[in-house]
């Protein structure tokens, strides 16, 4: 612990001369960070921000904990994992901003469909037919992610017990599609565009979206260490303010084409623009001829999405317990969600926005 604190002190000292390093994973829901950069919103609030693309959530976690990132686009469950030392050195973290609601789907391989799998019930039938000769493997992006919770709940609703009847492997989002295509995975739950890419390349099909399975669930947050939020309060609040404006921009239908074009570029998601567009422009292609209007697949600002309320935190904590990801719920104090999900910081940032409008 002493070495970790020394490392953080050195990092903070260097940080005074360096830009804010903000990490993200290549997914559609990193859009607020990308658009804040492209629209000059960071500069509007006097910030020098360096966006850093990371492969997955374990990397985001480690770089936040060891001070190599000041802030990050993160799955909400990482707040609890880092703050209570679940699989990592304990490092108190907070969020003053929910970046989005929804954004995920469950994709199954076309190999399963060819064997008659059309839903959870028929998947259970296929598992019974295999009779233990082969255990099917499904991907989730992180043990403390909504993806793991939603996938586990979907299995149990069909009478399939996760980690017993099927194996769940942790796979970084950008690697899901390639592992499905070569047969390492039989399905996965991941954020876009990695479901749509499987549909587009005829490797898989979507059986359900997270909006259908867990309506209005909190997805990604802006995660920072508590010491950063306290010691560099002004920068932190201005960062939240810039991203609130970016979230509002991303949620307007007339802006979605520009958002998609931005995300398609190599420095952001670097995926085919058609795959990015499939969940961002009002319709969603599940594969095998099912295309439905779904304007709420990604919610970046509407429906009070951005305020990090205790209710949103309670949902995450509850799902950690129900899914079995949190083996001992007693280690989490009862008032944790209000300490980690900081609605007060969000309101302060909203006031900065009002003040900036008043000066214009």
Secondary structure as the mmCIF struct_conf table of DSSP 4:
data_model
#
loop_
_struct_conf.conf_type_id
_struct_conf.id
_struct_conf.beg_label_comp_id
_struct_conf.beg_label_asym_id
_struct_conf.beg_label_seq_id
_struct_conf.end_label_comp_id
_struct_conf.end_label_asym_id
_struct_conf.end_label_seq_id
HELX_RH_AL_P HELX_RH_AL_P1 UNK A 2 UNK A 15
TURN_TY1_P TURN_TY1_P1 UNK A 16 UNK A 17
BEND BEND1 UNK A 18 UNK A 18
HELX_LH_PP_P HELX_LH_PP_P1 UNK A 19 UNK A 19
STRN STRN1 UNK A 20 UNK A 25
BEND BEND2 UNK A 26 UNK A 27
HELX_RH_3T_P HELX_RH_3T_P1 UNK A 28 UNK A 30
HELX_RH_AL_P HELX_RH_AL_P2 UNK A 31 UNK A 38
TURN_TY1_P TURN_TY1_P2 UNK A 39 UNK A 40
HELX_RH_AL_P HELX_RH_AL_P3 UNK A 41 UNK A 44
TURN_TY1_P TURN_TY1_P3 UNK A 45 UNK A 46
STRN STRN2 UNK A 49 UNK A 54
BEND BEND3 UNK A 55 UNK A 56
HELX_RH_AL_P HELX_RH_AL_P4 UNK A 57 UNK A 65
TURN_TY1_P TURN_TY1_P4 UNK A 66 UNK A 67
BEND BEND4 UNK A 68 UNK A 68
BEND BEND5 UNK A 70 UNK A 70
STRN STRN3 UNK A 71 UNK A 75
TURN_TY1_P TURN_TY1_P5 UNK A 76 UNK A 76
HELX_RH_AL_P HELX_RH_AL_P5 UNK A 77 UNK A 83
TURN_TY1_P TURN_TY1_P6 UNK A 84 UNK A 85
BEND BEND6 UNK A 86 UNK A 88
STRN STRN4 UNK A 93 UNK A 98
STRN STRN5 UNK A 101 UNK A 102
STRN STRN6 UNK A 104 UNK A 109
HELX_RH_AL_P HELX_RH_AL_P6 UNK A 110 UNK A 114
TURN_TY1_P TURN_TY1_P7 UNK A 115 UNK A 116
BEND BEND7 UNK A 119 UNK A 119
HELX_RH_AL_P HELX_RH_AL_P7 UNK A 120 UNK A 130
TURN_TY1_P TURN_TY1_P8 UNK A 131 UNK A 132
BEND BEND8 UNK A 133 UNK A 134
STRN STRN7 UNK A 137 UNK A 140
BEND BEND9 UNK A 141 UNK A 141
TURN_TY1_P TURN_TY1_P9 UNK A 143 UNK A 144
BEND BEND10 UNK A 145 UNK A 145
HELX_RH_AL_P HELX_RH_AL_P8 UNK A 146 UNK A 157
TURN_TY1_P TURN_TY1_P10 UNK A 158 UNK A 159
STRN STRN8 UNK A 162 UNK A 162
TURN_TY1_P TURN_TY1_P11 UNK A 163 UNK A 165
STRN STRN9 UNK A 166 UNK A 166
STRN STRN10 UNK A 167 UNK A 170
HELX_RH_3T_P HELX_RH_3T_P2 UNK A 173 UNK A 175
HELX_RH_AL_P HELX_RH_AL_P9 UNK A 176 UNK A 181
TURN_TY1_P TURN_TY1_P12 UNK A 182 UNK A 183
BEND BEND11 UNK A 184 UNK A 184
BEND BEND12 UNK A 186 UNK A 186
STRN STRN11 UNK A 187 UNK A 191
TURN_TY1_P TURN_TY1_P13 UNK A 192 UNK A 193
HELX_RH_AL_P HELX_RH_AL_P10 UNK A 194 UNK A 200
TURN_TY1_P TURN_TY1_P14 UNK A 201 UNK A 202
BEND BEND13 UNK A 203 UNK A 203
STRN STRN12 UNK A 204 UNK A 209
HELX_RH_AL_P HELX_RH_AL_P11 UNK A 210 UNK A 213
BEND BEND14 UNK A 214 UNK A 214
TURN_TY1_P TURN_TY1_P15 UNK A 215 UNK A 216
STRN STRN13 UNK A 218 UNK A 218
STRN STRN14 UNK A 220 UNK A 225
HELX_RH_AL_P HELX_RH_AL_P12 UNK A 226 UNK A 231
TURN_TY1_P TURN_TY1_P16 UNK A 232 UNK A 232
HELX_RH_AL_P HELX_RH_AL_P13 UNK A 233 UNK A 251
BEND BEND15 UNK A 252 UNK A 252
HELX_RH_3T_P HELX_RH_3T_P3 UNK A 253 UNK A 255
HELX_RH_AL_P HELX_RH_AL_P14 UNK A 256 UNK A 263
TURN_TY1_P TURN_TY1_P17 UNK A 264 UNK A 264
BEND BEND16 UNK A 265 UNK A 265
TURN_TY1_P TURN_TY1_P18 UNK A 266 UNK A 269
HELX_RH_AL_P HELX_RH_AL_P15 UNK A 273 UNK A 277
TURN_TY1_P TURN_TY1_P19 UNK A 278 UNK A 280
BEND BEND17 UNK A 281 UNK A 282
STRN STRN15 UNK A 283 UNK A 287
TURN_TY1_P TURN_TY1_P20 UNK A 288 UNK A 289
STRN STRN16 UNK A 290 UNK A 293
TURN_TY1_P TURN_TY1_P21 UNK A 295 UNK A 296
BEND BEND18 UNK A 297 UNK A 297
STRN STRN17 UNK A 298 UNK A 299
BEND BEND19 UNK A 300 UNK A 301
TURN_TY1_P TURN_TY1_P22 UNK A 302 UNK A 306
BEND BEND20 UNK A 307 UNK A 307
HELX_RH_AL_P HELX_RH_AL_P16 UNK A 310 UNK A 323
TURN_TY1_P TURN_TY1_P23 UNK A 324 UNK A 324
BEND BEND21 UNK A 325 UNK A 327
HELX_RH_3T_P HELX_RH_3T_P4 UNK A 329 UNK A 331
BEND BEND22 UNK A 332 UNK A 332
TURN_TY1_P TURN_TY1_P24 UNK A 334 UNK A 335
HELX_RH_AL_P HELX_RH_AL_P17 UNK A 336 UNK A 340
STRN STRN18 UNK A 341 UNK A 341
HELX_RH_AL_P HELX_RH_AL_P18 UNK A 343 UNK A 359
#
